[in-house]
């Protein structure tokens, strides 16, 4: 995992961001565990590619539907998408993202009442 992260950093720092992500995506396909996909979520989030991070988290949740940590990350990413849309002046996209945050939270609360 550290080698995957190091390769990503090297490529990103040399301006080859798309290639850096492609490298991690390929490693994730070859990794039978979720570790590389979780790393991919973190890297996408760090680069403010929230839509891609959200898609990967969604696939992780499908594989592990009881993982509350993943669900918390998912809600955070949805909130980041809403914030990003607001900052870009995309009012309708922000409203839609806010609605998705609320509906997702409601779903997760029903699944995990505490």
N, C-alpha and C positions, 0 to 999 in steps of 0.2 A: 504494500500500500504506500509505503514511503517512496518507493521508486516511481510509482504512478504520479504521486504528488510532485516529486522533484522534476519529472519530465514535463508535467503541466506547467510548473513555474518557469522552467527554462524556456519552453516554447512561448508562453504568454509574455515573459519579459523581453523576448526578442521580437515582439510584435506579431506573433503568429497565433493569435487568440483562437481562431476557428480550428486550427490544426491542434492546438492544445486540448480543446474540448473533444475533438474527434479521437484523440489518443486515449483520453479517459473513458469515453464511450465504448471504444473497442475493448479496453481492459475490463469494463463492467460486463460486457457480453461474455467474456471468458471466465469471469469470477462466479463460482457456484454459490458464494455467500452474498449477502447484501452489502458488504463493506464498501466495495467500490462504487456501487450506486448511491450509497449514503454520502460518500465523498463527493460524488458528482453533484448531489443536491447542494452540499456546502459550497462547492466551487461556483455553481450557477448563482446561488444566492449572493456570494461575495462579489460577483461580477454584475449583480442586479439583473440577471436573466431569470426573473421570477416565474415567468410562464413556463420555461423549460424545467426549472426546479420543481414547480408544482406538478408537472406531468410525471416526472420521475417519482416524486413522493406518492402520487396517485397509484402508480404501478407497485410501489412498495407496500402500500396499504392494502391493495388487492391481495398480495401474497401473505400479508400479516394483518388481518382485519381487527385483531384485538390489541394491536400495539398503540397505546395511548400517546407515547412520545412522538411517533410518526404523525399522529393526528394533530398534536399540538404544533408540530412543525408545519403541517399542511395549512392550518388556520393562519399561522404567522405569515406564510408565503402569500396566501390570499389577501391578507391585510396589506402586505407590501405591494402587491399588484394594484390594489385600490389606491394606495398612497401615490404610487408611481403615476397612475392615470390622472389623479388630481393635480399633481405637480406639472404634468404635461398639458393641463387644461382640457383634458378629455372628460368632460362632465358626465356624459352618458356611460362611458366605460367605467368611470369611478362608481357611479350608482349601481351598475350591474355587478361590479366586483364587491361592493359593500353588501349587496343583497346575497351574493354567493357566500360571503363570510358568515352572515347571519343564518342562512339555511344550513350551511355546513356545521356551524356550531350547534344548531338545534338538533341536527341528526346525530352528532357525536354525543351530545348530552343524553339523548334517548338511549343510545347504545351503551353508555357508561354512566348511569345515574349514580351520584355520590353525594 
